[in-house]
Amino acid sequence: LYYLAQWISQRISIAKCIYPFENRAWEKMMVLGIRAVSPNSRIAGYQHAVITHGHTNFMLQSKEADITPLPDTILTTGKWVKEWLTKEGNYPAGIIRKAGALRQEHVFQYQPKSLSGRIRKILVALGTGLEEYVYSLQFLEKSFSSTNDYDVRIRPHPTMPLGPAVKYSGLNDREFFTVSTRSLSHDFEWADVVVYVSSTVGMEAVLKGIPAIYLDLGEPVGTDSIFACKDFKWTAYNPEDLMDIIKHIDSLPDDVYGEAQKEGRRYALSYLEPVNESNMWKFWAFEKTK
């Protein structure tokens, strides 16, 4: 990546470079390569998805920024992430700026979903790790082993099929779920509740007005993508918890459900802010670090 960035910079004039920021090694090499040839190029990284406590790659130690190749600015999906990374990440002052959620535009196109009748349709959104897939399947099989009252639909990450995890999970019952073949927007319209481990879909569900349940698989560092959300999100620590939580949500009075939905959406909207002219302008108007 370092030599590739140099090669490109020697052949075209790079006024501006914007890339998805996760503070990975390849990003640092790209930044170094561009600056070695084109020191006046402006470089921005975009934090494009939710961050869990397990994303330790985003966290810098004290003074680590002094020797870490960083972009001139880091744009976030919203205000909450900007404030959290500024407080916890040990980044240089002023480098982190609030922008908007470019990848979540489909969520903002719909009105908050109301709960019509009892919960029956369970959408499970998986991330990108094989271990997460296997442990989630085992967790879910135990949760739904004693009931056929629910329609469970699993949505794998687009880059990782479910097949290998089914093979390694040792399931006794492979019929308790179906696999999503439709768009995320369609799955949201279908679902009464969303279950997740680390996926951004958990946050998008709350934003969409759909209750979210986090599966805690016992990782030493949390994988909850909306760990700071106190409303409209529940946590299942054991398989038997999941059924109890679903029944609890089912039992909520309309006014309590509606208030929790409103507060959850308020948090999600501070994390994933709608794209508007002001937010988009920040992708264009960021300045070179002096």
C-alpha positions in Angstrom: 0.0 0.0 0.0 2.9 2.4 0.8 4.5 1.9 -2.6 1.1 1.9 -4.4 0.2 5.2 -2.8 3.5 6.6 -3.9 3.1 5.3 -7.5 -0.4 6.9 -7.8 0.7 10.2 -6.2 3.5 10.4 -8.8 1.1 10.0 -11.7 -1.9 12.1 -10.7 -2.2 15.2 -8.6 -4.1 14.3 -5.4 -5.8 17.3 -4.0 -7.9 15.3 -1.7 -8.1 11.7 -0.5 -11.0 10.3 1.6 -11.0 6.7 2.8 -12.9 4.6 5.4 -11.1 5.1 8.7 -10.5 2.2 11.1 -6.9 3.1 12.1 -5.6 -0.1 10.3 -2.0 -0.7 9.2 -2.9 -0.4 5.5 -4.4 3.0 6.1 -1.2 4.3 7.8 0.9 3.0 4.9 -1.3 4.7 2.4 -1.1 8.0 4.3 2.7 7.7 4.5 2.9 6.9 0.8 0.8 9.8 -0.3 2.6 12.3 1.9 6.1 11.1 0.8 5.3 12.3 -2.7 2.5 14.8 -2.2 2.9 16.5 1.2 0.2 19.1 0.3 -2.5 16.6 -0.4 -5.4 16.8 2.1 -6.4 13.4 3.6 -9.6 12.5 5.5 -10.6 9.3 7.1 -14.3 8.5 7.5 -15.6 6.5 10.5 -18.4 4.8 8.6 -19.8 2.2 11.0 -20.6 1.7 14.6 -17.7 1.2 17.1 -17.8 -1.4 19.9 -15.4 -1.6 22.9 -13.9 -4.5 21.0 -12.7 -2.1 18.2 -9.5 -1.4 20.1 -7.8 -0.4 16.9 -9.6 3.0 17.2 -8.0 3.7 20.6 -4.6 5.3 20.9 -2.4 5.3 23.9 -1.2 8.6 25.4 1.2 10.3 22.9 0.8 7.5 20.4 -0.6 10.0 18.0 2.8 11.7 17.9 4.2 8.8 15.9 1.1 7.4 14.2 0.4 8.4 10.6 -3.1 9.9 10.8 -5.2 11.8 8.3 -5.7 15.5 8.5 -9.2 15.0 9.8 -11.4 12.1 10.9 -15.1 12.5 10.0 -17.7 10.6 12.0 -21.2 9.4 11.5 -22.5 11.8 14.1 -22.1 13.8 17.2 -22.0 11.0 19.7 -19.0 9.2 18.1 -17.2 12.5 17.7 -17.5 13.2 21.4 -16.7 9.7 22.5 -13.5 9.4 20.3 -12.4 12.8 21.4 -12.8 11.9 25.1 -11.5 8.3 25.0 -9.3 7.9 21.9 -6.3 10.2 22.7 -6.5 11.8 19.3 -4.9 15.3 18.5 -7.2 18.1 19.4 -9.5 19.2 16.6 -8.8 16.3 14.3 -12.3 14.6 14.8 -15.3 16.3 13.2 -18.9 15.4 13.0 -20.4 14.5 9.6 -23.3 12.2 8.7 -24.2 8.5 8.2 -23.5 8.0 4.5 -24.3 4.2 4.5 -27.5 4.4 6.4 -29.6 6.7 4.1 -32.2 3.9 3.7 -33.1 4.0 7.4 -34.0 7.7 7.3 -36.5 7.2 4.5 -39.1 5.5 6.7 -41.2 6.5 9.6 -40.6 4.8 13.0 -42.2 1.4 13.0 -45.1 0.8 15.4 -45.6 -2.6 17.1 -48.7 -4.1 15.6 -49.7 -7.1 17.6 -47.4 -9.6 19.3 -43.8 -10.2 18.4 -43.5 -13.1 16.0 -40.8 -12.2 13.5 -37.2 -12.2 14.7 -34.4 -10.8 12.5 -30.9 -11.9 13.5 -28.1 -9.7 12.1 -24.6 -11.2 12.1 -21.2 -9.5 11.8 -18.1 -10.8 10.1 -16.5 -13.3 12.4 -16.8 -17.1 12.1 -16.8 -17.5 15.9 -19.6 -15.0 16.2 -21.6 -17.0 13.7 -21.0 -20.4 15.4 -21.7 -19.2 18.9 -24.8 -17.2 17.8 -26.3 -20.2 16.1 -25.7 -22.4 19.2 -27.2 -19.6 21.4 -30.2 -19.3 19.2 -30.9 -23.0 18.9 -31.0 -23.2 22.7 -33.2 -20.1 22.9 -35.9 -21.5 20.5 -35.6 -25.2 21.2 -38.8 -25.4 23.2 -41.1 -23.3 20.9 -42.3 -23.0 17.4 -44.1 -19.7 17.9 -41.5 -17.5 16.3 -40.2 -17.0 12.7 -36.4 -16.6 13.0 -34.7 -15.1 10.0 -30.8 -14.9 10.0 -29.2 -12.2 8.0 -25.4 -13.0 7.4 -23.0 -10.2 6.6 -22.8 -9.6 2.9 -19.1 -10.6 2.8 -19.5 -13.8 4.8 -21.9 -16.7 4.0 -23.6 -18.7 6.8 -22.8 -22.2 5.4 -19.4 -22.8 7.1 -20.8 -21.7 10.5 -23.7 -24.1 10.2 -21.2 -26.8 9.4 -19.0 -26.1 12.5 -21.8 -25.2 15.0 -23.0 -28.8 15.4 -26.7 -27.9 15.4 -29.2 -30.6 16.2 -31.9 -28.6 14.5 -31.2 -26.7 11.2 -34.9 -26.0 10.6 -35.6 -23.4 13.3 -34.4 -20.6 11.1 -34.4 -19.3 7.5 -31.7 -17.2 5.8 -32.5 -13.8 4.5 -32.4 -13.4 0.7 -33.8 -9.9 0.5 -32.6 -6.4 1.1 -32.0 -4.9 4.5 -34.9 -2.5 4.0 -37.2 -5.4 3.3 -36.0 -7.3 6.4 -36.7 -4.2 8.5 -40.2 -4.0 7.2 -40.7 -7.7 8.0 -39.1 -7.8 11.5 -40.8 -7.2 14.9 -37.5 -7.3 16.7 -33.8 -7.4 15.7 -31.2 -9.5 17.5 -27.5 -8.7 16.9 -24.0 -9.2 18.3 -21.7 -6.6 16.7 -23.5 -5.6 13.5 -24.4 -2.0 12.7 -27.9 -3.3 12.0 -28.6 -3.2 15.7 -28.2 0.6 15.7 -30.1 0.9 12.5 -33.0 -1.1 14.0 -33.3 1.3 16.9 -33.2 4.2 14.5 -35.9 2.6 12.5 -38.0 2.2 15.7 -37.6 -1.6 16.0 -36.5 -3.0 19.4 -33.0 -4.5 19.5 -31.6 -7.3 21.6 -27.9 -7.8 22.0 -26.6 -11.3 22.4 -23.7 -11.3 24.9 -21.6 -14.3 23.9 -19.2 -13.8 26.8 -16.3 -12.1 24.9 -13.8 -10.5 27.3 -14.2 -7.2 25.5 -17.7 -6.2 24.7 -19.0 -6.4 21.1 -22.2 -4.4 21.6 -22.4 -1.8 18.8 -24.8 0.4 20.8 -23.4 -0.1 24.3 -24.3 3.4 25.5 -28.0 3.1 24.5 -30.1 2.7 27.6 -33.6 2.7 25.9 -35.2 0.3 23.4 -32.3 -2.1 23.6 -32.0 -5.2 25.8 -29.2 -7.7 26.5 -29.5 -11.5 26.6 -26.6 -13.0 28.6 -28.0 -16.6 28.3 -30.2 -18.5 25.8 -33.1 -18.5 28.2 -32.9 -14.7 28.6 -33.8 -14.1 25.0 -37.3 -15.6 25.3 -37.9 -13.7 28.5 -36.9 -10.4 26.9 -39.1 -11.0 23.9 -42.1 -11.7 26.2 -41.2 -8.6 28.3 -41.2 -6.3 25.2 -44.5 -7.9 24.2 -46.0 -7.0 27.6 -45.0 -3.3 27.5 -47.9 -0.9 27.5 -48.2 1.3 24.4 -47.1 4.4 26.2 -44.1 2.8 27.8 -43.1 1.2 24.5 -43.5 4.5 22.7 -41.4 6.4 25.1 -38.6 3.9 25.0 -38.7 3.9 21.2 -38.5 7.7 21.2 -35.5 7.8 23.5 -33.7 5.0 21.7 -34.2 6.8 18.4 -32.9 10.1 20.0 -29.6 8.3 20.9 -29.4 6.6 17.5 -29.9 9.9 15.7 -27.0 11.4 17.6 -24.8 8.4 16.4 -26.0 8.1 12.9 -27.0 11.6 11.7 -29.0 12.2 8.5 -27.0 13.3 5.5 -27.6 17.0 4.7 -25.8 19.7 2.9 -23.8 20.8 6.0 -22.6 17.3 6.7 -21.7 16.6 3.1 -19.8 19.8 2.9 -17.4 18.6 5.5 -16.1 15.9 3.1 -15.1 18.7 0.8 -14.0 21.5 3.0 -11.6 19.9 5.5 -8.2 21.6 5.8 -4.7 20.5 5.6 -3.1 20.0 9.1 -0.5 22.6 9.7 
